[in-house]
Each structure stands twice: as structure tokens, then as C-alpha cells.
Amino acid sequence: MKKIFLILLLPAIQVQAQNKFKKHTLYAEVLGNGIVLSANYELQLINKPGFGIHAGIGLAGAQPAIPLGMTYLIKIGKQKSFIETGIGITLAEKDLWDDNKTQLLTNPYQVAFIPSVGYRHHTPYGLMWKLIYSPFFNKENNEPAFFGASVGWRL
């Protein structure tokens, strides 16, 4: 009798474990917050879609870029689709932002403010991909039409 009970209970335990929301995501991004190409880590702050924080390192010029930010996921329907909104900053070479290519000897870095909004999808087996609109603004340059794409793995 105990064996029959365990056999019947085991699938229910596995189904519940498979539905657990994965809080950690590693992803690569082209354009977007990392400006050219970046590797990022994201942590959702609770055990369901909502507020998260992310940090990364990017290739943008001779020096690495550092994207940092917060995101908020809004679930769409019953599937694993989301509207992603966010705000962030990216620290990158001043020459990358400056159209005039003027050199500043004291600090070669410049910060840009980057809001974002886009579509994000999580697959049942851990893959994550997203398409975002992410304009950037700073005192050297503004780019109102800037987009990005990401693919990664949820852990």
C-alpha cells in the first residue's frame, strides 16, 4: 500500500517542482543596455515575476562598458510571456557617446540613462529571449531609436 501511495504521489511532486519560477538568468545581449554586446546576470527579487536587478559587462569601444539596472516583468496571459519594463545606466567610454570624438583626459568614462520596454519569453526548459526598445540619453548624445535583443538561460 505504501508503494502504491508513493508511486501516485511522485508525479505530483515532480509537476510542482517543474512549475517553480527560476530567479536567476544569465544572458547575452546585442545592442540594448550594453550598447554593442554584453554578458549579463539578472536576479528576480521574489519567487514570481516582478522586480529584478541586473548587471553586466559589455564590449563597447576599447574599454568595457558596465550596464546596471532594474526591471519589472508583467505577465501576459497564462503562458510564460512578459512585458518587460526597466530603467538603468550604462558606464562606457566617453568617445562612444560623443559624436565629436573629443578627448577628456581626467575621466574617459561617461554615464548614460537607459529606460527600456519590450517583450520577453521564458520556455519551459529554461531558455529566455527578449526584444527591447532601449533609447539612451546623456549629456554628450541622445539616441531615441535604439533597440536590443537578448538570449539566455534561467537557472
N, C-alpha and C positions, 0 to 999 in steps of 0.2 A: 504494500500500500504506500509506504514511504517513497519507493522508487517511482511509482506512477505519479505521485504528487510532485516530486522533483522534476520529472520529465515534463509535466504540464506547466510548471512554474518557470522553467528555464527560458522558453521563448519570450515570456512576458518581461523577464529581467533584461534580456538582450534588446528587445524593442525599446524599452525605456532608456537604456544606455545609449542607443543609437540616436535618440532624439535630443540628447544633451547639446546645448549651444556651446560651440567652441569659442573661447575668448581670445585666443592668440592667433595672429595672422602674420606670416612672412610673405612679402610680395615685391615684385619688380614693377617699376612704373616708367613709362616712356612719356616725356613731357610732363604735364601736371605739376605737382608741388616740387618735385626735384629738378625742374626746369628742362633738363635734357634726358638723363637716365638716372634712376636711383633705386637703391635697395632699401626696403622699409620694414619696420616692425610695428604692429598695431596691437593694442590691448583694449578690449572692451571692459569697461569698469564694473559691469554687473553680469550676471549669468543669463542674460537675454539681450536681444538687440537694443541698443540705446547709445549712451555716451561712450566714447573711446578716445584714446590718445595715441599718437603715432610719432615716430622719429625715424630718421634715415640718414643715409649718406649718398650723395649724388655726384655724377660726373657732369660738370658744367664749367668749362674753362680749364686753366692749368691747376687750380686748387679745387678741392672737393667742396660741394655745396652741402648744406645741412638743412633739410626740411623738418619742421616740427609743427604739430598741430593737434586739434581736437576735431572729432567727427561725431555726428549723431545719425543713427540708422533708423529709418521709418519703414516698417514692414508693409509690403504691398500684398494684400490677399493672404491666402493660406500657403502659398509657395515660399521659397527662400529667395525672394526678390525684395529689394530695398531701394528707397530713395536715400541717398547719402548726402548730407549737408556737412559743411565744415568750415573752419577758419584755421589759418596757420600763418607761419612766417617761414621764409627761406633765407638763410645766410649764404651768400655767394659772392664771387669776385665782383668788384665794382665795375670792371671792364665789361662784364657780361650784361649788366643793366644799362650802362652808359653808351648811348649811340655815338657820342663824340669821342669816345676812347681816350678820355683824359686820365692821366695817372695821378693817384693820390698816394704820396709816399708814406703818410702816417698810418693809414688803415686801408688795406687793399680790399676789404670786405664791405658789402652793403646789404641791408636787410630789405626784403620785400614782403608786403602783406598780401596773402593769397586766400581769398574766400573760394569755396568750391561747392558745386552741387552736381549730382549725377545719378546714374543707375548702377546698382551693384547686385550681383547674383552669387549665391552660395550653392554649390552642388551637394548632393547627399554624401559624397565620398571625400569631401574636404577642399575641393578646388574653389577658388574665389576669383572672379573677374569683375572689372568695373570700367565704365566710361564716364569721365567727368569734364565739366566745364570749370576751368580754374584761372580766371584772369589774375594778373598780378599788378601791384601798384607800389611804387616807391618814389623818392624824390628825383631820381635820375630818368625813369622811364615808366610808362604805364602801357600795359598790353591788355585791352578789354576782350580780345578774341583769342583765348588760349585754352587748349583742350589737352586731355591726357587719357591714357589707357593703362590699366594695371592687370596683372595676373599673379596669383599667389596660392599659398596653401594655408588652410586654417588648421591649427593644432589644438 
